[in-house]
Amino acid sequence: MKLTEIFLLFFFVFFINKVLSVEKTAYLLVLSIFIFLIAGALLFFLELEFLAVSFVMVYVGGIAIIFIFLIIVLEAKLENTVSFLTRYS
């Protein structure tokens, strides 16, 4: 194995352990993006270029959509909370 592959495997395992210990959803999504990018890089080093590019496009794109949805939902909750507090204060 090359040094870059060992380096990527180390970060892959590190980010997987961080995903298991994180509690906030936004951090979980960002760490998941890193995991899929590293997995794509490992597939690229194994000379599976098409699989690596499709893997990154599908999964990282899907996580990005979930991240945008999370931001929209949190913003709506914040607006509801502010309107509730201003109404009864």
VOGU-3710 file (C-alpha; in Angstrom, 3 decimals, decimal comma):
1> mklteifllf> 0,000/0,000/0,000  1,121/3,504/-0,733  1,493/6,113/1,968  -1,436/8,143/0,579  -3,743/5,125/0,785  -2,735/4,490/4,398  -3,291/8,166/5,149  -6,772/8,057/3,596  -7,665/4,859/5,450  -6,609/6,467/8,725
11> ffvffinkvl> -8,866/9,467/8,087  -11,680/7,171/6,936  -11,624/5,280/10,247  -11,194/8,532/12,193  -14,258/10,159/10,616  -16,349/7,014/11,082  -15,512/7,055/14,803  -16,421/10,753/14,970  -19,796/10,066/13,298  -20,587/7,505/15,978
21> svektayllv> -19,863/9,979/18,766  -21,379/13,216/17,421  -24,788/14,395/18,624  -25,646/17,327/16,358  -27,208/16,541/13,008  -25,347/19,233/11,084  -21,973/17,886/12,235  -23,093/14,387/11,326  -23,894/15,467/7,778  -20,572/17,261/7,319
31> lsififliag> -18,654/14,257/8,627  -20,660/11,986/6,316  -19,634/14,139/3,362  -15,989/13,735/4,388  -16,432/9,964/4,675  -17,906/9,670/1,182  -15,207/11,923/-0,299  -12,484/9,798/1,269  -14,193/6,606/0,085  -14,294/8,080/-3,425
41> allfflelef> -10,592/8,909/-3,220  -9,823/5,352/-2,121  -11,810/3,975/-5,047  -9,926/6,335/-7,342  -6,606/4,963/-6,062  -7,875/1,454/-6,756  -8,348/2,589/-10,392  -12,147/2,454/-10,224  -12,583/5,989/-11,526  -16,153/5,694/-12,800
51> lavsfvmvyv> -17,346/4,118/-9,565  -15,514/6,751/-7,509  -17,003/9,681/-9,422  -20,528/8,246/-9,408  -20,210/7,387/-5,708  -19,226/10,955/-4,852  -21,851/12,542/-7,098  -24,751/10,437/-5,823  -24,001/10,246/-2,117  -22,405/13,645/-1,518
61> ggiaiififl> -25,145/15,264/-3,610  -27,804/13,470/-1,588  -26,258/14,520/1,697  -26,024/18,109/0,456  -29,774/18,080/-0,271  -30,455/16,728/3,230  -28,208/19,450/4,669  -30,159/22,155/2,816  -33,435/20,650/4,051  -32,077/20,649/7,616
71> iivleaklen> -31,191/24,343/7,369  -34,673/25,173/6,055  -36,362/23,211/8,868  -34,191/24,796/11,567  -34,856/28,255/10,164  -38,607/27,614/10,216  -38,415/26,429/13,833  -36,447/29,545/14,757  -39,029/31,818/13,095  -41,876/30,051/14,920
81> tvsfltrys> -40,077/30,392/18,240  -39,364/34,087/17,725  -42,956/34,824/16,696  -44,247/32,871/19,715  -41,978/34,751/22,128  -42,775/38,179/20,699  -46,502/37,482/20,735  -46,657/36,631/24,438  -44,050/39,008/25,828
//
